[in-house]
Amino acid sequence: MGLLRLIAVWGLLCCVGCSVKEDRERCPCLLRLDLNDVDTSAVNTADLFLSGPEGYEFSESLELNSCDGEYDILVPHGEVSVWLYSGLDGESAGAEGLKIPYGEDCPPVYMHSSVVAASGEFVTETIHMRKNHCILTVYVKSDDMFPYSFRFSGGVNGYGVRGEPSEGAFSYSVNPDQDNMCAVCLPRQVDDSLMLEIVDDSDVLRIFALGEYISAAGYDWREEDLRDVTVGIDFVVSQFTIAVSDWDDTHVYDVVI
């Protein structure tokens, strides 16, 4: 950080030393990322990616606890895209955003995405790391071990470089554990097309319109920080229940399995 700031100060001094008649737009702009609002107890590392005019790109891995609440970087003048993400666990991310491989679920990603108008000599951007994943827990009420697996499918398979959900095929299969429970990490959805299938080997026994059930329970995928969801399936009486974490209401649907 000390070396980076030294370089930044040197760059600004060069700008100050420019003649008034010279084109000051050729001098870089010092972009300061204000990290003071980031909860470092939940997010302590983040990958930074910047892109801007004339093919400008910059990437860096940040230890947020060591940044003293701010991070400085020289950028060209113009619109600069700022993307920070945390919790990717080695998933692929970069200039094209985050893509979730087919057959895998979403990493527990926290993310900031914005576009900064870098003009003049100095600009500050406040960073807010938003919870851009939803942990969906499914439990089955049954007298015995649940003999089938679950397959989740939807139409969002990652995020673009500006933080928007990217449309594409998503699929993830999982077997309930000995307590008849399982979990899947979902990306932010753009509609109610999320589906839950009960599968026996390759045969689909039952399909639930999971996205519609979740929306009917009052869940909003547009919230800045996504909440987690719990889904219960009563295998004995054929009931399907929805409970959103920290909510008091439980919604029950009768289904046929």
C-alpha positions in Angstrom: 0.0 0.0 0.0 2.8 2.4 0.8 4.5 1.9 -2.6 1.2 2.3 -4.3 0.5 5.6 -2.6 4.0 6.8 -3.4 3.4 6.1 -7.0 0.0 7.8 -6.8 1.4 10.9 -5.2 4.2 11.0 -7.8 1.6 10.8 -10.6 -0.4 13.7 -9.1 2.8 15.8 -8.7 3.4 15.2 -12.4 -0.1 16.5 -13.2 0.5 19.5 -11.0 3.6 20.2 -12.9 1.8 20.3 -16.2 1.5 23.6 -18.0 -2.0 25.2 -18.0 -1.8 25.1 -21.8 -1.1 21.3 -21.8 -3.9 18.7 -22.0 -4.5 17.8 -18.3 -6.8 15.0 -19.3 -3.7 13.0 -20.2 -2.8 12.9 -16.6 -4.3 10.0 -14.5 -6.9 10.3 -11.9 -6.4 9.0 -8.4 -9.3 6.7 -7.5 -9.8 6.1 -3.8 -11.9 3.1 -2.7 -13.5 3.9 0.7 -13.7 0.5 2.5 -14.9 1.7 5.9 -18.5 0.4 5.4 -17.3 -3.1 4.7 -17.9 -5.6 7.5 -14.5 -7.3 7.6 -15.7 -9.9 10.1 -17.8 -11.3 7.2 -15.7 -10.2 4.2 -11.9 -10.1 4.9 -10.6 -10.6 1.4 -11.8 -9.4 -1.9 -10.7 -9.6 -5.6 -10.7 -6.2 -7.3 -11.2 -5.8 -11.0 -11.2 -2.4 -12.8 -11.9 -1.7 -16.5 -12.0 1.6 -18.3 -11.3 3.5 -21.5 -9.0 2.3 -24.3 -8.8 -1.3 -22.9 -7.7 -0.3 -19.4 -7.8 -3.3 -17.0 -6.5 -3.8 -13.5 -6.9 -6.7 -11.0 -5.7 -7.2 -7.5 -6.4 -9.4 -4.5 -7.0 -7.3 -1.4 -6.6 -8.1 2.3 -9.3 -5.8 3.6 -8.0 -5.9 7.2 -4.7 -4.5 6.0 -6.1 -1.6 3.9 -6.8 0.8 6.8 -10.2 1.6 5.3 -9.1 2.7 1.9 -7.3 1.7 -1.3 -5.8 4.1 -3.9 -5.2 3.4 -7.5 -4.3 5.5 -10.6 -6.9 5.2 -13.4 -7.4 6.9 -16.7 -10.0 9.6 -17.1 -13.5 8.4 -18.2 -16.0 5.8 -17.0 -14.2 3.2 -14.9 -16.1 0.0 -13.9 -15.3 -1.1 -10.3 -16.1 -4.7 -9.3 -15.1 -6.3 -6.0 -16.1 -9.8 -5.1 -15.5 -12.1 -2.2 -16.2 -15.8 -1.5 -15.6 -17.2 -4.9 -13.5 -20.2 -3.7 -11.5 -20.4 -6.9 -14.5 -19.9 -9.3 -13.7 -18.2 -12.6 -14.2 -14.4 -12.7 -12.6 -11.6 -14.6 -13.4 -9.3 -17.5 -16.5 -11.2 -18.4 -17.8 -11.5 -14.9 -18.5 -14.6 -12.9 -19.8 -17.7 -14.6 -21.1 -20.7 -12.6 -20.1 -24.0 -14.3 -23.1 -26.1 -15.3 -23.7 -28.7 -12.6 -22.3 -26.6 -9.8 -24.0 -24.1 -7.4 -23.2 -20.5 -6.9 -20.2 -19.5 -4.6 -21.2 -17.6 -1.5 -20.4 -14.3 -3.2 -20.4 -10.8 -1.7 -20.1 -8.1 -4.3 -19.8 -4.5 -5.1 -20.3 -3.2 -8.6 -20.4 0.4 -9.9 -19.3 2.8 -12.6 -17.1 5.7 -11.5 -16.8 8.9 -13.5 -13.0 9.4 -13.1 -12.5 13.1 -13.8 -10.1 15.7 -12.4 -7.2 14.6 -10.2 -9.1 12.7 -7.4 -12.3 10.8 -7.0 -13.7 8.6 -4.1 -16.0 5.6 -4.4 -17.6 4.1 -1.3 -17.6 0.3 -1.3 -20.7 -1.7 -0.2 -20.2 -5.5 -0.3 -23.7 -6.9 -0.9 -24.8 -10.5 -0.2 -25.4 -11.7 -3.8 -26.2 -15.3 -2.9 -29.1 -17.1 -1.3 -28.6 -20.3 0.6 -31.6 -22.5 0.1 -32.0 -25.3 2.6 -34.4 -28.2 1.9 -35.5 -30.6 4.6 -37.8 -33.6 4.2 -40.1 -34.9 6.9 -40.1 -38.6 6.5 -40.3 -41.7 8.7 -37.3 -43.1 6.8 -34.3 -42.0 4.9 -35.4 -40.0 1.8 -34.5 -42.3 -1.1 -34.4 -39.6 -3.9 -32.1 -36.8 -4.9 -32.9 -33.1 -5.7 -32.1 -31.2 -8.8 -32.3 -27.4 -8.9 -32.5 -25.6 -12.2 -32.9 -22.0 -13.3 -32.0 -19.4 -15.8 -29.2 -17.5 -14.1 -25.7 -18.8 -14.3 -23.6 -16.0 -12.8 -23.0 -12.2 -12.9 -21.8 -9.7 -15.4 -18.9 -7.4 -14.8 -21.3 -4.7 -13.6 -23.0 -7.0 -11.1 -26.1 -7.9 -13.1 -27.3 -11.5 -13.1 -26.3 -13.2 -16.4 -28.8 -15.4 -18.1 -27.9 -19.0 -18.8 -28.6 -22.6 -17.8 -28.1 -23.4 -14.1 -28.3 -26.9 -12.7 -27.2 -28.5 -9.5 -28.0 -31.9 -8.0 -27.6 -33.0 -4.4 -28.6 -35.9 -2.2 -30.1 -35.3 1.2 -27.9 -36.2 4.2 -28.7 -38.6 7.0 -31.0 -36.0 8.5 -32.9 -35.7 5.2 -31.5 -32.2 4.6 -29.5 -30.5 1.8 -28.5 -27.0 0.7 -27.8 -25.2 -2.5 -26.3 -21.7 -3.0 -28.3 -19.8 -5.6 -27.4 -16.6 -7.5 -29.8 -13.7 -7.6 -32.8 -14.6 -9.8 -34.4 -12.4 -12.4 -37.8 -14.2 -12.6 -39.8 -17.1 -11.0 -38.4 -19.9 -13.3 -36.5 -21.7 -10.6 -37.5 -25.4 -10.5 -36.9 -28.2 -8.0 -37.1 -31.8 -9.2 -37.3 -35.0 -7.2 -35.1 -37.5 -9.1 -34.8 -41.3 -8.9 -31.7 -42.2 -10.8 -32.4 -40.5 -14.1 -36.2 -40.5 -13.7 -37.9 -37.2 -12.7 -40.7 -38.1 -10.2 -42.0 -34.7 -9.4 -41.3 -31.1 -10.4 -42.0 -28.1 -8.1 -42.3 -24.6 -9.3 -40.0 -23.5 -6.6 -39.5 -19.9 -7.9 -43.2 -19.3 -7.9 -43.6 -20.7 -4.3 -40.8 -18.5 -3.0 -42.2 -15.4 -4.6 -45.7 -16.2 -3.3 -44.1 -16.3 0.2 -43.1 -12.7 -0.3 -39.4 -13.2 -1.1 -37.8 -10.3 -3.2 -34.8 -11.1 -5.3 -34.2 -7.4 -5.8 -33.1 -6.8 -2.2 -29.6 -5.5 -1.9 -28.7 -8.2 0.5 -30.3 -11.5 -0.3 -31.9 -13.5 2.6 -31.7 -17.2 2.9 -34.7 -19.5 2.4 -35.8 -22.8 4.0 -38.1 -25.2 2.2 -39.8 -28.2 3.8 -41.3 -31.2 2.1 -43.6 -33.4 4.2 -43.1 -36.7 2.4 -45.8 -38.4 4.4 -48.8 -36.0 3.9 -47.6 -34.4 0.7 -47.1 -30.9 1.9 -44.7 -28.3 0.6 -43.7 -25.5 3.0 -41.8 -22.3 2.5 -40.0 -20.3 5.3 -37.8 -17.3 4.6 -35.0 -16.9 7.1 -35.9 -14.4 9.9 -39.5 -14.3 8.8 -42.4 -15.4 11.1 -44.7 -16.6 8.4 -44.6 -20.1 6.9 -46.5 -20.8 3.7 -47.9 -24.3 3.2 -48.9 -25.8 -0.2 -50.6 -29.2 -0.8 -48.9 -31.2 -3.5 -49.0 -34.7 -4.8 -45.8 -36.7 -4.8 
